[in-house]
Amino acid sequence: MRKFTSLALRLCTAHRSAFSVRTITSTQSKALVSTRDDIEYCRRLVHKHDYETYLSSLFSPRYAREALWGLRALNIELLTIPTHTRTPSAISMRYAFWHNTIMGLYTQPQTQNLPPVARVLHDAIQRSKISRTWLRRLISERQTSTAINTLDDLQKHGERTIACLIHAHLESLNVRNMHADNAARAIGVSSTISHMLRSMPEQLAHGRCDLPHDILAKHNINVQELYKAPKNTPELQNAVYEVATTAYTKLCGVAELHIPNSPRQALPALLVAVPVKMWLERLEHANFDVFDPRLRQTHAVHVMWKLWKARRKGTWLDVSNQQTGN
């Protein structure tokens, strides 16, 4: 059975002080517009479609947590456009609506008739001055949906989507730091790869495969055969191992280089790495068989326990990682 042991993380000195983050104060000149119903709408959307991120959000301060729900809800709205809209012109109009609405939060004082997600994001922008770069890049990448020809393309896709959400979450925590931004970029890539691997059985069942084309060619994978009979094969295992190793290596760099040098208050935004790491290690235990039914289970209590430990220690690494890496 293949192992990640060659990539095992060396545990950096954990911060032993109690976790703390200063309260985010509102410095906005404009009135806040979101209601409890708006926030609850976003919360429910994230709880339903992005459950592990929802669990990690519970460790953020209130305003940053609400901002994260708005950010992730926007991502869900964008992801579901192609499935909820039938014609190409209607899809383009829907993306244009979200682009104009979100960019308008930075340029137009008008806040009437905004959808709930936009109202929550309006308040997050007013409180924390979240950069429009992250939201513009997210919307653009979701709309473009360029082909993933290489593993590098997949990593860039992660940097332009999930990483943007983590960058914005950091800003909602009033964190603007090089190491935290580098961590966000790497975690975004790892999250994207992990999600692609997790959804592979369902994708194949619907005649779709998001594995990069260069990986498919390198491991001589016949995609048409997988469409006809989705199942684990030695070639697919090798491909999954290579892609998963890239994701796990990214988390190694985050843990060794960036977490110890990031501000303490950045940790809530970086905790999204915890369920990613947990799933990749479960994939390892399944010998990189993405069809293993155990990989489709989410153990919420276990995830919460790992998140709590990471919050308390200031890192998501276990002592066992340090011993393995020595």
C-alpha positions in Angstrom: 0.0 0.0 0.0 1.3 3.4 -1.0 1.9 5.9 1.9 2.3 9.6 2.3 5.2 8.9 4.7 7.8 10.2 2.4 6.0 13.5 2.6 5.3 13.3 6.3 5.1 16.7 7.9 7.7 17.8 10.5 5.8 19.4 13.3 6.8 23.0 13.9 6.9 24.4 17.4 3.2 24.8 18.3 2.0 28.1 19.8 1.0 27.2 23.4 -0.8 30.5 24.2 -4.6 30.5 24.2 -6.2 31.2 20.9 -7.3 34.8 20.6 -8.3 37.2 17.9 -9.2 40.8 18.4 -12.8 41.8 17.9 -13.4 43.2 14.5 -14.9 46.7 14.8 -17.0 48.4 12.2 -15.3 51.4 10.6 -17.8 51.7 7.7 -19.3 55.1 6.9 -22.4 53.5 5.4 -25.2 51.7 7.2 -25.2 47.9 7.3 -28.0 46.3 5.3 -28.0 42.6 5.9 -30.7 41.1 8.1 -30.8 38.0 10.2 -32.7 36.3 7.4 -30.0 37.1 4.9 -27.3 35.7 7.2 -29.4 32.6 7.9 -29.9 32.1 4.1 -26.2 32.1 3.6 -25.6 29.8 6.6 -28.1 27.3 5.4 -26.6 27.3 1.8 -23.1 26.6 3.1 -24.4 24.0 5.6 -26.1 22.1 2.8 -23.5 22.3 0.0 -20.2 22.9 1.8 -20.6 21.2 5.2 -16.9 20.8 6.2 -16.3 24.5 5.5 -19.3 25.2 7.6 -17.8 23.3 10.5 -14.5 25.2 10.2 -16.4 28.5 10.1 -17.7 27.9 13.6 -14.2 28.7 14.9 -14.2 32.2 13.4 -15.3 35.3 15.3 -18.9 36.3 14.5 -18.4 39.0 11.8 -15.7 36.9 10.0 -17.9 33.9 10.2 -20.8 35.8 8.6 -18.5 37.1 6.0 -17.3 33.6 5.2 -20.9 32.4 4.9 -21.5 35.1 2.4 -18.3 34.3 0.4 -19.0 30.6 0.3 -22.7 31.2 -0.5 -21.6 33.3 -3.5 -19.3 30.5 -4.6 -22.2 28.0 -4.4 -24.5 30.4 -6.4 -21.9 30.6 -9.1 -21.3 26.8 -9.2 -25.0 26.0 -9.6 -25.6 28.4 -12.4 -24.9 25.9 -15.2 -27.2 23.3 -13.5 -30.1 25.7 -12.8 -30.0 27.6 -16.1 -30.7 25.9 -19.4 -29.5 28.1 -22.3 -26.0 29.5 -22.9 -27.4 33.1 -23.1 -29.2 32.7 -19.8 -26.1 31.3 -18.2 -24.1 34.3 -19.4 -26.7 36.7 -18.1 -26.7 35.1 -14.7 -22.9 35.4 -14.4 -23.1 39.0 -15.6 -25.8 39.6 -12.9 -23.5 38.4 -10.2 -20.5 40.3 -11.6 -22.3 43.6 -11.8 -24.0 43.1 -8.4 -20.8 42.3 -6.5 -18.7 44.9 -8.3 -21.4 47.4 -7.7 -21.0 46.9 -3.9 -17.7 48.8 -4.3 -18.8 51.6 -6.6 -22.5 52.2 -6.1 -24.2 53.4 -2.8 -27.5 51.8 -3.9 -28.3 48.7 -1.8 -32.0 48.2 -2.5 -33.2 45.0 -4.1 -30.0 43.2 -3.5 -30.1 39.4 -3.0 -29.3 38.0 0.4 -25.8 36.9 -0.5 -25.0 40.4 -1.8 -26.3 42.1 1.3 -24.2 39.9 3.6 -21.1 40.6 1.4 -21.9 44.4 1.4 -21.6 44.4 5.2 -18.4 42.3 5.1 -16.9 44.8 2.6 -17.9 47.7 4.7 -16.5 46.2 7.9 -13.2 44.8 6.6 -12.5 46.4 3.3 -12.4 43.1 1.5 -10.5 43.6 -1.8 -12.6 43.4 -5.0 -9.8 41.5 -6.6 -10.7 38.2 -4.9 -14.4 38.4 -5.8 -13.8 39.6 -9.4 -11.2 36.8 -9.9 -13.6 34.2 -8.4 -16.5 35.2 -10.6 -14.4 35.4 -13.7 -12.9 31.9 -13.2 -16.3 30.3 -12.5 -17.7 31.8 -15.7 -14.7 30.9 -17.9 -14.5 27.2 -17.0 -11.4 26.6 -19.0 -10.3 23.1 -19.8 -8.0 21.5 -17.3 -5.3 20.2 -19.7 -2.4 19.9 -17.2 -1.9 19.5 -13.4 -0.6 23.0 -13.4 -3.9 24.2 -14.9 -5.7 22.5 -12.0 -3.5 24.2 -9.5 -4.1 27.6 -11.1 -7.8 27.0 -11.1 -7.6 26.4 -7.3 -5.6 29.6 -6.9 -8.3 31.6 -8.7 -11.3 30.0 -6.9 -11.0 28.5 -3.4 -7.8 30.4 -2.6 -9.6 33.7 -3.4 -12.3 32.8 -0.8 -9.6 32.1 1.8 -7.8 35.4 1.0 -11.1 37.3 1.5 -11.7 35.4 4.7 -8.3 36.5 6.0 -9.2 40.1 5.2 -12.4 39.7 7.2 -10.2 38.8 10.1 -8.2 42.0 9.5 -5.2 39.8 8.4 -3.0 41.0 5.5 0.2 39.1 5.7 2.5 37.5 3.2 2.8 34.1 4.9 -0.9 33.9 5.5 -1.6 34.7 1.8 0.9 32.0 0.7 -0.9 29.6 3.0 -4.2 30.5 1.5 -3.0 30.0 -2.0 -1.6 26.5 -1.2 -4.7 25.4 0.8 -6.9 26.6 -2.1 -5.0 24.3 -4.5 -5.2 21.4 -2.1 -8.9 21.9 -1.5 -9.6 22.0 -5.2 -7.6 18.8 -5.9 -9.3 17.1 -3.0 -12.8 18.1 -4.2 -12.0 16.9 -7.7 -10.9 13.5 -6.4 -13.9 13.2 -4.0 -16.4 13.9 -6.8 -14.7 11.6 -9.3 -17.1 8.6 -8.9 -20.1 10.8 -9.5 -18.5 12.6 -12.4 -17.6 9.4 -14.1 -21.1 8.0 -13.7 -22.3 11.1 -15.6 -19.7 10.9 -18.4 -17.3 13.5 -17.0 -13.7 13.3 -15.8 -11.8 16.3 -14.4 -8.5 14.6 -14.1 -5.9 16.7 -16.1 -5.4 15.5 -19.6 -1.6 15.1 -19.1 -2.2 12.8 -16.1 -4.6 10.7 -18.1 -2.1 10.4 -20.9 0.8 9.7 -18.6 -1.0 6.8 -17.0 -2.6 5.4 -20.1 -6.1 5.9 -18.8 -9.0 5.1 -21.3 -11.6 7.6 -20.2 -14.3 6.1 -22.4 -13.9 2.7 -20.7 -14.2 4.4 -17.3 -17.4 6.1 -18.5 -18.8 2.7 -19.5 -17.7 0.9 -16.3 -16.7 3.3 -13.6 -14.4 1.3 -11.3 -10.9 1.3 -9.8 -8.0 0.3 -12.0 -4.3 0.2 -11.4 -3.9 3.0 -13.9 -6.5 5.2 -12.2 -4.9 4.4 -8.8 -1.5 5.6 -10.1 -3.1 8.8 -11.4 -5.0 9.5 -8.2 -1.8 8.9 -6.2 0.1 11.4 -8.2 -2.5 14.1 -8.0 -3.2 13.5 -4.3 0.5 13.7 -3.6 0.5 17.2 -5.1 -2.3 18.3 -2.7 -0.6 16.7 0.3 2.7 18.3 -0.5 1.1 21.7 -0.6 -0.2 21.2 2.9 3.4 20.2 3.9 4.6 23.5 2.8 1.9 25.4 4.5 2.6 23.6 7.8 6.3 24.0 7.7 6.8 27.4 6.3 3.7 29.6 6.6 1.6 28.6 9.6 4.4 29.3 12.1 5.0 32.7 10.5 1.4 33.8 10.1 -0.4 36.0 12.6 -2.3 34.0 15.2 -5.6 35.6 14.2 -5.2 34.1 10.7 -5.7 30.6 11.9 -9.6 30.5 11.6 -9.3 31.1 7.8 -6.6 28.4 7.5 -8.5 25.7 9.4 -10.3 24.7 6.1 -7.1 22.7 5.5 -8.0 20.3 8.4 -10.8 18.4 6.6 -8.8 18.4 3.4 -5.8 16.8 5.2 -8.1 14.3 6.9 -9.7 13.2 3.6 -6.4 12.8 1.8 -5.2 10.6 4.6 -8.4 8.5 4.4 -7.7 8.2 0.7 -4.2 6.9 1.5 -5.7 4.3 3.9 -8.0 3.3 1.0 -5.0 2.7 -1.2 -6.0 5.6 -3.4 -9.2 3.9 -4.5 -11.6 6.8 -5.0 -14.5 4.3 -5.2 -14.0 3.1 -1.6 -17.4 3.8 0.0 -15.8 4.9 3.3 -14.5 8.0 1.5 -18.1 9.2 1.0 -18.7 9.4 4.7 -18.4 12.6 6.7 -17.7 12.1 10.4 -18.7 15.5 11.8 -17.8 14.8 15.4 -14.3 13.7 14.3 -13.8 16.7 12.1 -14.9 19.0 14.9 -12.5 17.3 17.3 -9.6 17.8 14.8 -10.6 21.4 14.2 -10.8 22.1 18.0 -7.3 20.5 18.5 -5.9 22.6 15.6 -7.4 25.8 17.0 -6.0 25.0 20.4 -2.5 24.1 19.3 -2.2 26.7 16.5 -1.5 24.0 13.9 -3.4 21.1 12.4 -0.4 18.7 12.6 -0.4 15.8 15.0 2.6 14.7 17.1 2.7 11.5 15.0 3.6 13.7 12.0 6.7 15.1 13.7 7.8 11.6 14.8 7.4 10.2 11.3 9.3 13.0 9.7 12.4 12.7 11.9 
